[in-house]
Amino acid sequence: MTDEARVLVVGAGAAGLAAAVALTEAGLPVKVVDQARAPGGAVHRQPLPGGRGAGTAEHKRSFAALLKKVHAAGIEITCETGFAGLDHTGTALLTGEGAGLLRPRGLVLATGARELVQPRLGWTLPGVQTAGALQTRLKTLGVAPQGRILLAGNGPLLLAVGAELAALGNPPIVIALGGRPFSLRGMRLPLPYQIEAARHLARLLAARVPVLTGAHLCAISRHDDMLTARIRTRRGLREFHADLLGLHDGIRPNDIGFAGNSPIPVEHAGDCREALGARAALADGRRAGLALSAQLLGKPAPAPCPDVARERAAQQRLAALFAPVDVPPLADLPADTILCRCEGRTLGDLRALGPTPTVRQLRLTGRFAMGACQGRFCAEWVTRLAGRNDLGLARMPLRPVPIADLLTLPDTSDGDLA
């Protein structure tokens, strides 16, 4: 079977695989690629050989049932393979183990969410990482890092990671949240959300983990092998010493790099379309698969999915519950605060471009959003500070392509991509 007859699904998490199953059920052959070493995505990330892994029983059961459908449908999954984008002809560039060119019939992007981390002084120091990266480590190894761990920022993920650390025997010394989520408004969340939150809080309570609310991490410094976190609380400034800091300020759709003006039909699925969390991924993946199959087969578009609408309402309530309070202005950060960690560009570098820099100045002169992450970390903060709406990120490649992958591509000078 040629690649031209297939639908390409990018991302083998819950949304991508659910879309692949829906497409296969509609009679369309599918090829799934993922940059990880195994299917699962961020939520269902599989442990390394010999690792115990981590995660809730609910998530494990859900993903096991989905994999059973994938295997029954005979869906091909190629892992350790990246997707760089589509060109004007609809040709997809794949990198890594499955490097090559192909012209799929349609495309599903299920690339998940990107983690939001607000810059603070010292946030790029050794020993500081995102809470999402810490959770990935827990899921792949099933072992908590040694030493004193501090979690800071905002959002329910910090409570989940803290509970996982506690379950693995090394609870965090403190969790600092910018919001004040512990109120009766939490009773308005759907019951599954309340049950999951209760489990996390019970573990944290049993481990006697302090949870500070309305608290903001102002700065991080490093002396010898110890990190010092300065946290502003309602009772004043406090300092904590830790070996490892996990930062998190929410999530955004991982949609950077794809312009949307594609010559072939494209659907976004899961968190890369709208950050609605793990429970919405299955439903939105199936929605995307049904929508794309209807478009390709000339059938009526499916009705809106009520499960997605329900999860959207739940996420809106969750966001209101965790809304940060008394947030220090971003512009008040010291000039030597790094904004773009890939290129090491600071707030002072941004100010040096003038009060209203153009996109060309920001990217070519300032080097913002030009590194390996292609703006996934810095774009939001640079655009806010520069008073812009975007940095011109909607273009391929989605991320830098290794030269080795380009050298191994087949010769297509005769127009044959088979």
N, C-alpha and C positions, 0 to 999 in steps of 0.2 A: 504494500500500500504506500502511495507517495505521500509526502508531507503536505502537498498542495491540497489533498482531499481531507485533511484533518483540521480540527479546531485546536489551536494552541492555548493551553491553560498555564499561566505563569503563577506559580505558588501552590505548594502541596499541603497547605494548612486546611482547616475545616472548610473555609469558604471555597477554595479552589477545587478541592476534591468533591464537595457537594455539587458544584457547577459541572464538573466532569461527569458525575453520575447522571445528572439531569440531561446533559447533552447526549450521553450514550443511550439513555432510555428513549430519547427522541430519534435514535437511529444515526447519529452523527459520530464518526470516529474521532478520538481525542488523543492528544499527546500532552502530558503534564511535565513541566520542568520545575525544579526548585534548586536554589543555591545551597541549601543545607545538605548534609550527608544522608538524611533520611526524611521521609514525610513527617508532617506534624505541625509545622509552623511554630510560632512563638508559644502559643498556649499549650499545644500538645507535643512539645519538643521531646524527642526520644532520648533516653539515657545512652551514654557511651557504653561499649561492651564492658561488662563487669560492674557498671554503675547501677545504683538502686533507683535513681530517678526521684522525682517528686511530683506533686500535683494532686488535685482533689480526685476522689473516687468518681464523682459525677463526670468530670472531664474525661477521665480514662475510659469509662463505660461508653460515653458518647463517641469518642474517637475510635474505639474498637469496633463499634457497630458500623461506623462510616467506612472504615478500612475493609470490613467484610463485604460491603456493597461494591467498593472499588475493585477488589479482587474478583468478585463474582462477575463483574462487567468486563474483566480483562483489560482494564485501563493501563496504558503504559506510563510509567513514571520514571523520568531521568533526573537523578539528583546530582548535586555538586555542579550544577549548570546554571549560569546566570543569563538573564535576558537584558540586552542592551537597548533594544528599541526596534521600531519599524522605520524603514525608509519610505520614500514617496511612492515606491512600487508595491508596498505591502510586504516586502521581504524582511523577515525577522533575523536579527543577529544574536546568536547564542554563543556564550563563552564558557570556559571551563571544560569539564569532562565531556559534555555534549556539544562542544564548539562546532559551529557551522551556520549555514544560511538555509532558511526555508521560507516558503510562501504558504502560510496557512490559509484556510478558508475563512476563519474568524479568530478572534482573540478574546480571552478572558484574563483580565489582570486581577490577581488576588494576592497582592504583595503585602498585605497587612498594614500595620500602623508603624509610625516612627515615634520614638520617645521624645518628649519635650523636656528639655533641661535648661532652665534659665541661667544665664551666666552670673557667677559670683566671683569675687576676687579669690583666686586660688583654686577654682573648680577644675583646672587641668593638671593639678599636681599629682605625682605618683601616689597611688592609694585611693584616689577618687575615681569612681566609676558610676555609671547609671544603675538605678535599681533594677532596670530590665536586664542589664548584663549580669547583675548578681543573681537574678532569678534564673537566667539561662544556665549559669554555672550550677545552681542547685538542682535544676532539672536534669542536666546531662551527667553530673557526677553523683548527686545524692548525698553530698558531704558539705557541711558548712565550712567556710573559711575560718581559720584560726584567728585569734586576737579579738580586740574590741571593735565592734561594728556599730556605726551610727547611720541612721536613715533620716533623710531630710528632704523637704520640698512640699509636695501636696498630692493628694489623690489616694484612692483606695488601694492602689498597687502597693504602697508603702506598708499598709497594714497586712496585706497578703504576704509580702516578702518577709516582714518581721515575724509573722506566725510560722512561716516555713523554716526560718532560722531557728526559732524556738523549738520546733518539732525535731530539728536535727541536732539539738543540744547546745547551740551557741546563740542565744537570743540577743538582739541588739541592746546596747546600753541605753538608748533612747530613740524615740521616733518623734521628729519635729514636723508638725503639720501646719501649713499656712492657713488652712481653714479651721472651722469649728464644727465638725460633722456630727458630734454626739448630741443630738437633740431629738425631740419627739417627731420631727419631720421625717426621720428615718423610718417611721412606721408606715409612711406612704409608699415605700418601695415595695415591689412585688415580693412575695414570700420567699422565693429562692434566693433573692438578694439578701434578705434579712437572715436567712439560715446560714448562708456563707459568711456574712459579717459576724454573726454570733460565734461561729466556730473560730474565726480568726481572733476575735477579741477574747474568747475564753482561753486560747493558748497564750496570748500576750499577758493576760491577767495572771494565769497560773505561773508564768515565768517572771512575773513582777517587772514587766517592761514599762518604764514611764513613757506616756504619750503626751507630748506638749501640743496644745492647740493654739491657733493664732500666733504661732512662732515662726520666725523667718531666719534662715541661715544667711548671715550677712557676709562672712568672709571665712576663708580657710587658709591656714598657714601650716608650714611643716618645719619641725625642729628635730634634727637627728632622724629617728625612725618613727616619730609620732606626729599625727595630724592634730591640729587644734581647730575646732569649729566654734565660731562666735555666733550665738543664736540670740536674736532679740525676742524676748517674751513680754507678756503683759507685766511681769514683775521686774523687768530690766534686762540688761545684757548678761548672758551666761556663757561660760566656756566649757567645752567638753573635749576630752582627749580620746582619740581613737586611732586604730591601726588601719581602718578601712571606712570610707564614707560611700553610701549609696544615695544618689540624687535622682529625683523624679518630680516633674511638674505637670504631668498629664501626657496625653497622646494626641497625635494628629494623623490623618490619612497619609499613607506613604504613596502619594501621587506625584511626587516631584519627577520631572523629566519626560513626561508624556504629554504631548501637546493636545491630543484628542482629534486632530484633523487627519484621521487615518483613511487610507484607501480601502480598507476592509472593515467589516463590522467589529466593534469592540464593546465589551461590557466590563465594568468594574464590579468586583464582588468583595463583600466583607469590609474590613476596616480600611482598605485602601480607597473605598468609595465614600464611606461614612464611618467614623470611629464609634461603633456601637457595642463593641465588646464580644466576648467569646460566645455568649448565648445567641447573638444575632447572626453569627457567622454561617452556621448551617443553613438557616432560612434564607439569608441574603445570597449565599452561594447558589442555592437551588433557584432562587428568583433570577439570578443572572444567567444561569444555564437555560432556563425556560425562555427567558427573553431573547437570548441569542439564537436558540434553536428556532424560535418562531420567526425571527427575522431572516434566517438563512433558508428556511423551508417555506417561506411565504405564508405563514399562518398568522392569525390574529394575536396581538400582544397579550400576554397573560394579565390577569387582574392584579392589582397591588397586593402585596403580601401582608396580611394582618399581623403576623409574628414580628416582622421587621418594624412595623408601626408601633407595636407594643413595646419592643425593646428600645426604640427611639424615645418614647415617653419615659421609660425607666431611666435611661441614661441622662435625660434632661433633669430629672429629679435628683439623680446622684450628683450631677455637676453642681446643682444649686446647693446641695447639702455640703459639698466640699469647697464651695466658693471661697477663695482666700480673702482674708480681711486685713486691712491696714498694710497693704503691700507697698514697700518702699519703691519710689519711682525708679525706673530703669536708668533714666538719664543721670541719676545721682551716684551711679557707680564710679569708682576711681578711674582715671584715664588709662591706667595700665591694666584694667580688666580685659582679659582676652574674650573676644566675641566669636571669632572664627578659629576654632582649635586646630583645624587642618593646616591653615596657613600661618597661625600664630598672630593674627591681626587683632588689634586692641580697639577699645572705645576711643582712645586718643587718635589712632589711625583713621577711624571713621570721621571724627570731628575735623581732622586735617583736610578732608575733602570738601569742606564748606557746608553751609546750612542746607542746601538743596542739591545734593549730588545726583547726577544722572546714573542710569543703570550702567552705562559704559564706564563711568568713573568708579563706581562701586566695585565692578567686577575686574576691569582691566588694570586700573590704577590701584584701587584698594585691595584687590585680590580676595574680596569677600565672596563666599559660595563657589570658589573655584577649586577647592580641594577634593579629596577622595569622597567625602560624603555629599558633595554637590549641593550644599546648602541645607541639608536636612537638620542640622543643629543650629546654624547661625541665621538662616534666612528670616525667620520670624522676628528675631530681635533686631537685625539690621534694618529691615523694612520699617519696623516701628520707630526706630531712632532716626531714620533718614526721612520719615514722612512719606513713604512710598507704599504702593499696593503689592508690588512684586519685584523680583530681581531677574526676570526673564529666564526662569528655570524650566519652562515647559518646552523642552527640546531634547532630542536624543544626543548622545547616549544617556541612559538613566544614571550611569555612574562610569567612571573611567574604565576603559577597556585595556587589558594587558596586551602589549605588543605581540607576545607569544601567541595569544589567541588569534590575532589577525594574521600572523604568519602561517598558521595551520589551517586557515580557511581554504576550501576548495577553489580552484581556478574556475571562475564563472564567465570568462571572457567570451565564451561561445553561447552564453545565455542559458545553458543547461544547469539547473540548480539541483538536480536529482542526486 
